[in-house]
């Protein structure tokens, strides 16, 4: 008798109610991937991947961290080793990732993209490599094909205001059914404590905005012009990667003086940077509210911890971790300042430290104003928390202290075209959690009620919240 595949139709679904919720209410829903880091250039070019390394390992710092922990040298992670050697090093690592979410993701992705239904290890690696590479020639595994294969109706990329968005303009003209929209990410505008890099970014913004930036009013005008341009191309979200919120609001004069010193090459102190960043974030919040946008706050990452390897390899290479920053006071002050001005936009905050889950979940209710269901959102588990256990922590905190029924669901937050099974993974976790409650009698045995909530969390809530409900299924 043939043994059951590891990734089978009821993977992670531990009872009859969970299985029914998933297969009848979640599985067939389209995807709105409202926050990710897919390269717009790859979408514009309809990139075709030459081998499994390119599509799967090329920029995956999750895998690099695991490989380093397994004693794999850097040459086989980010170095100059040939693609297949890097893949084989990953294959040798996979058996050591048992109980790490990478083990689930690895086999879910191999099956959904390539039909590979064996456990990846040193013995199966060559056959997996050949089978996957052969499948990559198929039309459904180019960039556009993948988006259609997984029913991705909307993608929100992450874009700097200094980006000319030429790739987005090309995508809009390509006929791709998936809507690929830019997200306004002005993090570099805040870095007056790093004047050399900041001034180089200001010069790039000058070129893109078509104007000189000599004083703070010029910087704000340039950012506003870019915000308007993002809007014209369909952008409806901003995104901000912060250790914590900034909420030490300066006078206009104080902010201008900090700008002037940084523009002349003098580094802002940490206190001055706090004031300047608060000033910029306040402006972006106001612009978002004016246009009906959503503001996303990603808080809590402690980045670039390994100085030696940061200098050698740069950012986003696997040397970041959960930070232990005080979050609640500044977040409250920031939201309250915008709210006092009637300028608080729809806001999603993503928490990276699970110790703060309940504090964040209670913050939601302080600023709901009855204008939009779920106006202030506790975002899905992200980065180190986008796995089964931490997803359940987030879902439980939101359920206990807010309205799970208004949650706008999962996103990939990924640079990889191989990450769309993350949505499936989340949906299975969600359905199993709710199915267990139904089986125990903690939720009613009413599949239209509970299943309807599942459908909304998987798709409809995001569609309605982001104002995407006017064209077809989206």
C-alpha positions in Angstrom: 0.0 0.0 0.0 1.4 3.4 -1.0 2.0 5.7 1.9 0.3 9.1 2.0 2.3 12.0 0.5 3.7 14.5 3.1 1.9 17.3 1.3 -1.6 15.8 0.9 -5.0 17.4 0.4 -5.7 17.6 4.1 -2.2 18.8 5.2 -2.5 20.7 8.5 -6.3 20.1 8.7 -6.8 18.0 11.7 -10.6 17.4 11.8 -13.6 17.1 9.6 -14.8 20.7 10.2 -11.3 22.1 9.4 -11.3 20.1 6.2 -14.7 21.3 5.1 -13.9 24.9 5.9 -10.7 24.8 3.8 -12.0 22.8 0.8 -15.4 24.5 0.5 -14.7 28.0 1.7 -11.0 28.9 1.5 -9.2 26.8 -1.2 -10.8 28.4 -4.3 -10.6 32.0 -3.3 -8.3 34.3 -5.4 -5.3 36.1 -3.9 -4.9 39.7 -3.1 -1.2 40.0 -2.3 -1.3 43.6 -1.1 2.2 43.7 0.3 5.2 42.0 -1.2 8.7 42.8 -2.6 8.5 41.2 -6.0 10.8 43.1 -8.4 8.6 45.1 -10.8 11.4 44.6 -13.4 10.8 40.9 -13.4 7.1 41.3 -13.9 7.6 43.9 -16.6 10.0 41.6 -18.5 7.8 38.5 -17.8 10.9 36.9 -16.5 11.5 33.3 -17.3 13.7 31.5 -14.8 16.6 29.3 -16.1 16.8 26.9 -13.2 15.5 26.1 -9.7 18.2 28.2 -8.1 17.1 31.4 -9.8 13.4 31.1 -8.9 13.9 29.6 -5.4 17.2 30.4 -3.8 18.5 33.5 -5.5 17.5 36.0 -2.8 16.1 33.9 0.0 17.6 35.0 3.3 15.4 32.5 5.2 17.2 29.6 3.5 20.6 31.3 3.9 20.1 31.5 7.7 19.2 27.9 7.9 22.2 26.9 5.8 24.6 28.9 7.9 23.2 27.2 11.0 23.9 23.9 9.3 27.6 24.7 8.8 27.3 25.7 5.1 30.0 28.2 4.0 29.0 31.6 2.7 30.2 30.7 -0.8 27.2 28.3 -1.1 24.8 30.9 0.3 25.4 34.3 -1.2 28.8 33.6 -2.8 30.1 32.7 -6.2 29.4 28.9 -6.2 27.5 27.6 -9.3 23.7 27.5 -9.0 23.5 23.8 -8.8 26.1 23.6 -6.0 24.1 26.1 -4.0 20.9 24.1 -4.6 22.6 20.9 -3.5 23.8 22.6 -0.3 20.2 23.6 0.4 19.0 20.0 -0.3 21.5 18.7 2.2 20.2 21.2 4.8 16.5 20.5 4.3 16.4 17.3 6.5 17.9 19.3 9.3 15.0 21.8 9.2 12.4 19.5 10.7 10.0 21.6 12.8 11.2 24.8 11.2 8.5 26.2 8.9 11.0 26.0 6.0 10.4 22.2 5.9 6.7 22.8 5.3 7.2 25.6 2.8 9.9 23.7 0.9 7.7 20.7 0.2 4.6 22.8 -0.4 6.3 24.9 -3.0 8.0 22.0 -4.7 4.6 20.3 -5.1 2.5 23.3 -6.1 5.0 24.6 -8.7 6.7 21.5 -10.1 4.6 18.5 -9.0 7.5 17.2 -7.0 6.1 14.8 -4.4 9.2 13.4 -2.7 11.1 14.7 0.4 14.0 16.8 -0.6 17.4 15.5 0.6 20.8 14.7 -0.7 19.6 11.5 -2.3 16.6 13.1 -4.2 18.3 16.4 -5.0 19.5 15.6 -8.6 16.1 14.2 -9.6 14.3 17.2 -8.1 16.7 19.6 -9.9 16.0 18.0 -13.3 12.2 17.7 -12.8 11.9 21.4 -11.7 14.2 22.7 -14.4 12.1 20.9 -17.0 8.9 22.3 -15.7 10.3 25.9 -15.7 10.1 25.9 -19.5 6.3 25.7 -19.3 4.2 28.8 -19.9 2.6 28.8 -16.5 6.0 29.2 -14.7 7.1 32.5 -16.2 6.4 35.6 -14.0 3.0 36.3 -15.6 2.1 32.6 -15.7 2.7 32.2 -12.0 0.5 35.1 -11.1 -2.3 33.6 -13.2 -1.7 30.1 -12.0 -2.2 31.1 -8.4 -5.2 33.4 -9.1 -3.3 36.5 -8.0 -5.6 39.4 -8.7 -3.6 42.2 -7.2 0.1 42.6 -6.2 1.3 45.5 -4.2 5.1 45.9 -4.7 7.3 48.1 -2.5 8.8 51.1 -4.2 10.9 54.1 -3.3 9.6 57.6 -4.1 12.8 58.1 -6.1 11.9 55.2 -8.4 10.6 56.4 -11.8 8.1 53.5 -11.8 8.9 52.9 -15.5 8.5 49.1 -14.9 5.0 49.7 -13.4 4.1 51.8 -16.5 5.2 48.9 -18.7 3.2 46.4 -16.7 0.1 48.5 -16.9 0.4 48.4 -20.7 1.2 44.7 -20.9 -2.3 43.2 -20.7 -1.4 41.2 -17.6 -4.7 40.4 -15.9 -3.1 40.8 -12.4 -3.1 44.4 -11.2 0.5 45.2 -10.1 0.4 48.4 -8.1 3.2 50.5 -6.6 3.4 51.0 -2.8 5.0 54.3 -1.5 7.9 53.4 0.8 9.7 56.6 1.9 12.0 55.1 4.5 15.1 56.7 3.1 13.7 60.2 3.5 14.0 59.7 7.3 17.7 59.0 7.4 19.1 62.4 8.2 21.5 60.8 10.7 23.3 59.2 7.6 23.9 62.4 5.6 26.1 60.8 2.8 23.5 58.2 1.9 20.6 60.6 2.5 22.0 63.3 0.3 22.6 60.7 -2.5 19.0 59.7 -2.2 17.8 63.3 -2.2 19.7 63.8 -5.5 18.0 60.8 -7.0 14.6 62.2 -5.9 15.5 65.5 -7.5 16.0 63.8 -10.8 12.8 61.7 -10.6 10.6 64.6 -9.3 12.2 67.1 -11.8 13.0 69.8 -9.3 15.8 71.1 -7.1 15.6 70.3 -3.4 17.3 73.0 -1.4 15.0 73.4 1.6 12.6 71.3 3.6 9.6 72.7 1.7 11.2 71.4 -1.5 11.6 67.9 -0.1 8.0 67.8 0.9 6.9 69.1 -2.5 8.9 66.4 -4.2 7.6 63.6 -2.0 4.1 64.9 -2.6 4.6 64.9 -6.3 5.7 61.3 -6.2 2.8 60.4 -3.9 0.5 61.9 -6.6 2.3 60.0 -9.3 2.0 56.7 -7.4 -1.7 57.4 -7.1 -2.1 58.0 -10.8 -0.6 54.6 -11.5 -3.1 52.9 -9.1 -1.1 53.0 -5.9 -3.3 53.1 -2.8 -0.9 52.1 0.0 2.2 53.5 1.7 4.6 51.2 3.7 7.1 52.1 6.4 9.7 49.8 7.9 10.5 51.1 11.3 12.1 49.9 14.5 9.2 51.7 16.2 6.9 54.6 15.4 8.3 58.1 15.5 6.2 60.5 17.6 8.3 63.5 18.7 6.7 66.1 16.6 8.9 69.2 15.9 7.9 72.7 14.9 8.2 73.4 11.2 11.2 75.6 12.0 12.9 72.8 13.9 12.4 70.3 11.1 13.7 72.8 8.6 16.9 73.4 10.6 17.5 69.6 10.8 17.1 69.4 7.1 19.5 72.2 6.4 22.2 70.7 8.6 21.8 67.2 6.9 21.8 68.8 3.5 25.1 70.4 4.3 26.5 67.0 5.3 26.2 67.2 9.1 24.7 64.1 10.7 21.6 64.6 12.8 21.7 63.4 16.3 19.4 60.5 17.3 17.0 63.0 18.9 17.0 65.2 15.8 16.4 62.2 13.6 13.4 61.3 15.8 12.0 64.7 15.3 12.6 64.8 11.5 11.2 61.3 11.0 8.1 62.2 13.0 7.6 65.3 10.8 7.9 63.3 7.5 5.7 60.5 8.7 3.0 63.0 9.8 3.0 64.5 6.3 2.7 61.1 4.6 -0.2 60.1 6.9 -2.0 63.3 5.9 -1.5 62.6 2.2 -2.8 59.1 2.7 -5.9 60.3 4.4 -6.6 62.9 1.7 -6.4 60.2 -1.0 -8.2 57.4 0.9 -4.9 55.4 1.0 -3.9 52.8 3.6 -0.8 53.2 5.7 1.2 50.1 6.6 3.6 50.2 9.6 6.0 47.4 9.9 7.6 47.7 13.3 10.0 45.8 15.5 12.9 44.5 13.3 16.4 44.9 14.6 18.4 45.0 11.4 22.0 44.3 10.3 23.2 42.9 13.7 26.4 41.3 12.3 28.6 44.3 11.4 31.3 42.2 9.7 28.9 40.4 7.4 26.8 43.5 6.8 29.9 45.2 5.5 30.7 42.2 3.4 27.2 41.3 2.1 25.0 44.3 2.6 21.4 44.5 3.9 18.6 41.9 3.6 21.1 38.9 3.6 19.9 37.2 6.8 21.3 39.1 9.7 18.2 40.7 11.1 16.1 39.6 14.1 13.2 40.5 16.4 13.9 43.7 18.3 12.9 44.5 21.8 11.7 48.1 21.4 9.1 50.0 23.4 6.2 50.2 21.0 2.9 51.3 22.5 3.5 54.9 23.7 4.9 56.2 20.4 2.3 54.3 18.3 -0.5 55.8 20.4 0.9 59.3 20.1 1.4 59.0 16.3 -2.1 57.6 15.7 -3.6 60.2 18.1 -1.9 63.1 16.4 -3.4 62.2 13.0 -6.8 61.4 14.6 -6.9 64.8 16.2 -6.5 66.4 12.8 -9.2 64.0 11.3 -6.3 62.8 9.1 -5.9 59.2 10.3 -5.9 57.0 7.2 -6.7 53.3 7.2 -3.8 51.8 9.0 -2.3 48.3 9.2 0.4 47.7 11.8 2.5 44.5 11.7 4.1 43.5 14.9 7.4 41.5 14.9 7.7 40.9 18.6 5.0 38.5 19.8 5.4 39.8 23.4 3.6 42.9 22.1 0.7 41.1 20.4 -1.9 42.0 23.1 -0.7 45.6 23.4 -1.1 46.0 19.6 -4.4 44.2 19.5 -5.9 46.5 22.2 -4.6 49.6 20.4 -6.9 48.8 17.5 -10.0 49.7 19.3 -8.8 53.1 20.4 -9.0 54.5 16.9 -11.8 52.7 15.1 -14.2 55.5 14.2 -17.1 53.7 12.5 -16.2 55.0 9.1 -14.7 51.8 7.7 -15.1 48.2 9.0 -11.7 47.3 10.5 -10.2 50.7 9.7 -7.2 50.0 12.0 -5.9 46.6 11.4 -3.6 44.2 13.2 -1.6 42.9 10.3 -0.9 39.3 9.7 2.1 37.5 11.2 5.2 38.6 9.3 8.8 37.7 8.8 9.8 35.6 11.8 6.1 35.2 12.7 4.7 34.1 9.4 4.6 30.4 10.5 1.9 28.2 12.0 2.4 28.9 15.7 2.8 32.7 15.4 0.0 32.9 12.9 -2.2 31.3 15.6 -0.9 33.8 18.2 -1.9 36.7 16.0 -5.3 35.2 15.2 -6.0 34.5 18.8 -4.9 38.0 20.0 -7.1 39.6 17.3 -10.0 37.3 18.1 -9.9 38.0 21.8 -9.5 41.8 21.6 -10.9 42.8 18.2 -12.9 41.5 15.3 -11.3 38.5 13.5 -14.2 38.7 11.0 -12.9 42.0 9.7 -9.3 40.9 9.3 -7.9 41.4 5.8 -5.8 38.3 5.8 -2.4 37.1 4.5 0.3 38.5 2.2 3.6 37.1 1.0 5.9 39.9 2.1 8.4 38.2 -0.3 10.8 38.8 -3.1 10.2 35.4 -4.5 7.7 34.2 -7.2 7.8 30.9 -5.3 6.0 32.3 -2.2 2.3 32.1 -3.2 1.7 28.9 -1.3 2.2 31.1 1.8 -1.5 32.0 1.3 -2.5 28.4 1.1 -0.5 27.7 4.3 -2.2 30.6 6.1 -5.7 29.4 4.9 -5.0 25.9 6.2 -3.9 27.3 9.6 -6.9 29.5 9.8 -9.4 26.7 8.9 -7.8 24.3 11.3 -8.0 26.8 14.2 -11.7 27.5 13.5 -12.4 23.9 12.8 -11.1 22.9 16.1 -13.3 25.5 17.8 -16.3 24.1 15.9 -15.5 20.5 16.9 -15.2 21.5 20.5 -18.4 23.5 20.5 -16.7 26.8 21.0 -18.1 28.0 17.7 -21.5 27.0 16.3 -21.9 24.1 13.9 -22.9 26.6 11.2 -20.7 26.4 8.1 -22.4 29.3 6.3 -21.6 31.5 9.3 -18.0 30.4 10.0 -17.3 29.5 6.3 -18.5 33.0 5.3 -16.0 34.5 7.7 -13.3 32.3 6.2 -14.1 33.5 2.7 -14.0 37.1 3.8 -10.7 36.8 5.6 -9.1 35.0 2.6 -10.3 37.5 -0.1 -13.3 39.8 0.3 -12.2 41.8 3.3 -9.0 42.9 1.6 -10.8 43.6 -1.7 -13.3 45.9 0.1 -10.8 47.5 2.5 -8.4 48.4 -0.2 -11.1 49.7 -2.5 -10.5 47.2 -5.2 -14.1 46.1 -5.7 -14.9 47.8 -9.0 -13.5 45.6 -11.8 -14.4 42.0 -12.2 -13.9 39.6 -9.3 -11.6 42.1 -7.7 
